[in-house]
Amino acid sequence: MAIIQTVDLTKKFGNFTAVDHLNLSIEEGEIFGLLGPNGAGKTTTLLMLVTVIKPTKGTAYVDGYDITREPDKARRLIGMAFQDPKLMWVVTPWDVLNWHAKVCGLSSLERKKRVKWALTELGLWENRHKSVHTFSGGMRKRVEIAKILIQRPKIAIVDEPTTQIDIVGKHRIWNMIRTLRDEGSTIILATNELYEADLLSDRVAIMHKGKLLVCDSPKKLKDSIVGGDLIEVILEKEAPKTLIEELEKIDKIVEVLVLKPNHLRIYLNRAEEILPQITEFFIKTHLPIQSIRMSEPSLDDVFAHYTGLTIEEAEKR
Amino acid sequence: MNRIKHLLEYDFRNFFRYKWWIAGMISMNLADLIIMAVVYTNMVSQEVSQKYLNYFLFFSPGITITALFAAAFMIGREINRELRREISHYLLSLPFSRWELAFGRVLSGGLRGMVYMAPLLITTIFITWVFTGNIPSVLGILIILTTLFLVSVGTSGLSITMSLSTRSFEKFVTARGVVYYILFFCSSVFYPLDFIQQLGREGTLPQFLVLIAEMNPLSSGADTTRAFLFGHPAYSPFMLLNVALFALIFVLTASFAYLKILQG
C-alpha cells in the first residue's frame, strides 16, 4: 500500500524548475532511496512532502492526506533529519533533543528514555551537556539524526544522513535507519552516495534536473542495463576462435571481448545466474580456468546509463 | 496550547541566552534615564514639561516604552537569522499548525518585551512616587500593563512581518532603522503630544508628522502610563483602542507572512 503518492509534483523558483512533474509511489514500511546529484531536486521534493514549501503545481498524498489541503495532518506523520544540522539556539545536544521530543508530544518519562538511548547509541552521551558549537560537523550531524530516532515518526525522511561522518559512524547510522524501519517507520533516504543508496534501499528513484529518470529496486535497475554485468576469465591455455563464437551463443551473454588470447571479458546480464553455465562450458571444452572475476554495475553505472553522465559530471553541470 | 508553550520556551531560552547582554542593556537604559533626563531637565523649557513636575518624570515613561519596543523588536532579528540559516525549515517541519507557529512567535516577542521592560516600569513608578507621591491604582496598573502588552505584541508582529519579507540582513536592519526613527521621534516619547500638536498648528511641524505622532502606538503607550502616573494627559479609551488595532494588524500580517511568504 502506498503511504506517499506524488501526482505531477512540481516546484518552480522563478523561471527555474527545481522539481518537474514528479510521480512517485512509496510503499509503507520500505526504505526508499532518492538518488541524484546535488541540484537534482531531492531536497526540494522532501521539503514539499514535509509541507515546508508549497508545490507550484501538482500535489502529494501522505497517508491519504493531501499536502496542499491538509498540510497540518500530513506534517504530523513525518519527521525529517535535515542535510544541514538545524541546532538553533540551544547549547547542548540534550536540550536540542529534549525540546524536539517535547514538541513531538512525547511524555516526560518516554522523552528522557529515548533521548538517553539515542545519545548513547550515537556516541554522544558523554558530550550531552557540552556546547554543540564546539562539535565537529560529524557530531552535529549525529545530533540531527538523533531527532528522528527519538521521534520515531510514521514516515522518517533523512537527507544525506552520513555526510561528514566517519565510516564507523556511517555503519552505526545505517543500522539505526534499518532499526527504525523494522520498528514500523517508512524511510525516505535522500543521498548522492551510491553505495549508501544501494546498501539500504528497497527501491531507488533516480532524479536528474528535477525529473524522475527511473524507479525500481537496485537489483532490477542494475539488471536493466543490457550487458551491464561483467565476467573476466583468465584461461590456462589460449582460447580458439570457434570457442568464443560458441560462448556468445549462451543466453544473456551480450558480447565477448578477447583482451589477450587467454584473457576474455564477457558482457552479460544476470551474471550470478549464468556463471555456473560458463564454468561448465570451459570444463566441457577442456580449457582449465586460471582465475575468474565477476562484477555487476553500480548505481553510478545506472545513472550514467540513463543520463550519459557520471554523478560527478552531472553535479558540475 | 501546549505547543504554544513549547514555542515560548524556545524563544525565552533564546532570549536569556544573552542574559548578560540584556542586563547590560537594561543598565544602559536606566543610565540613559538618569543622565539624559537630568541633562534634558535643564535644557528643555519648563513650559513643555510643567504638568509633569519636570522633564525627568515626563521622560521616564517614554524611555520605558522605547525599551519595550526595542526588546519586542528583537524577535524579528532572530527570525530573520533563522530564515537565512534555514532553521525556519526545521520549525516549519514540526507538528505545529502555521497559526500556532505564527501566534506563538508573536506572543513570545511580546512577552519578552514585557519582561525586559519590567525593571524600567518599576523604576518609573518608583521615581514618580518619590518625587510626587503618586501611585497608580490597581485598575490603572492593569490598564498600563494591558496597553504595554498590546504595544509589545504589535511590535513583535511588526518585526516578524519585516523579518520574513526579506532574507537580506542588511535590508532588514535598514528597514528596522527607518521604523525605529519614525516611531521613536514622531511620538510623545520625547515631547508631550499637545506640544507637538501646538507646533503643528503654528506650522513649525508638518501636519503628517503630527498625525503620525497622534496615531503612533508608542505615544499611546507612553501617554497611558503618564495618564495613570500624573493625570496628564487625560486618559482616553482611544489609547487602548489604538494599540489594540496596532496589535491586531501586525499579529495578522505576521501570521500572513508565515502562511504565505515563508512557504513560497
Interface residues (C-beta under 8 A of the other chain):
Chain A: F13 L47 V50 T51 V52 I53 K54 P71 D72 R75 R76 I78 G79 M80 F82 D84 K86 M88 W89 V90 V91 D95 W99 H100 K102 V103 C104 G105
Chain B: R3 H6 E9 Y10 R13 N14 R17 E78 E82 R85 E86 I87 H89 Y90 L92 S93 L94 P95 F96 S97 R98 Q263 G264
